[in-house]
Amino acid sequence: MQKIITATGKEYQVEWCGVSTIDFVLRFEVVNSPMTNILTTFMNPIETAKLTHIFDENRAVYTGFTKFKGVDLKPNDAVVVSLMEG
């Protein structure tokens, strides 16, 4: 299982996470969470100042991705969040 943990400790289950080498935007696919919770959390720069991606025993920390770029609702109700460095 993979998850994203925000700066204040909120946890979201994700399918994948990474920074694009084309536009340098951090994107991750959140699953099993209501859109309102996702928007409230990831539009808040305090929450996104530090994001920790955990995949099994691996951990990656992303700092400074505080500019909300948008979300994309997938047919399976997963939500892809896009954040830019602020």
C-alpha positions in Angstrom: 0.0 0.0 0.0 1.2 3.5 -0.8 0.2 6.7 1.0 0.8 10.4 1.1 1.2 12.2 4.4 0.8 15.9 4.6 2.8 18.4 6.7 0.1 18.2 9.4 -0.1 14.4 9.4 -3.2 13.8 7.2 -2.9 10.5 5.3 -4.3 9.5 2.0 -4.0 6.2 0.1 -2.4 6.6 -3.3 -1.8 4.4 -6.3 1.3 6.3 -7.6 3.2 9.5 -7.0 6.0 11.4 -8.8 7.3 14.6 -10.3 7.0 14.9 -14.0 10.2 15.4 -15.9 8.3 17.4 -18.6 6.6 20.1 -16.5 8.1 19.4 -13.0 4.6 19.1 -11.5 4.1 16.7 -8.6 1.2 14.4 -9.3 -0.4 11.6 -7.3 -3.5 9.5 -7.6 -5.6 9.5 -4.5 -8.1 6.6 -4.0 -10.8 6.0 -1.5 -11.3 9.6 -0.4 -14.1 12.1 -1.0 -13.3 14.9 -3.5 -14.2 17.6 -0.8 -11.5 16.2 1.6 -8.9 16.1 -1.2 -9.6 19.6 -2.3 -9.7 21.0 1.2 -6.4 19.4 2.0 -4.3 19.9 -1.2 -5.5 23.4 -1.9 -4.0 24.4 1.5 -0.3 25.4 1.2 0.3 24.6 4.9 -0.7 21.0 4.2 1.4 20.7 1.1 4.6 22.4 2.3 5.9 18.9 3.0 4.5 15.8 1.5 5.8 12.3 2.3 5.2 9.5 -0.1 5.5 6.0 1.5 5.7 2.9 -0.7 6.4 -0.2 1.3 9.6 0.6 3.2 10.6 3.4 0.8 10.0 7.0 1.6 10.3 10.2 -0.5 9.8 13.7 0.8 8.6 16.5 -1.4 8.9 20.1 -0.1 7.7 23.3 -1.6 4.9 22.0 -3.8 2.5 24.5 -2.4 0.8 25.8 -5.6 -2.4 23.9 -6.4 -2.6 23.3 -10.1 -5.8 21.2 -10.2 -7.4 17.7 -10.0 -8.5 15.2 -12.5 -11.4 12.9 -11.6 -10.9 9.4 -13.2 -13.7 7.1 -14.2 -12.9 4.8 -11.2 -13.4 7.8 -8.8 -9.7 8.1 -8.2 -8.5 11.7 -8.1 -5.1 12.8 -9.6 -3.8 15.9 -7.7 -1.3 18.2 -9.4 0.9 20.6 -7.4 3.6 23.0 -8.5 6.5 24.4 -6.6 5.4 27.7 -5.0 
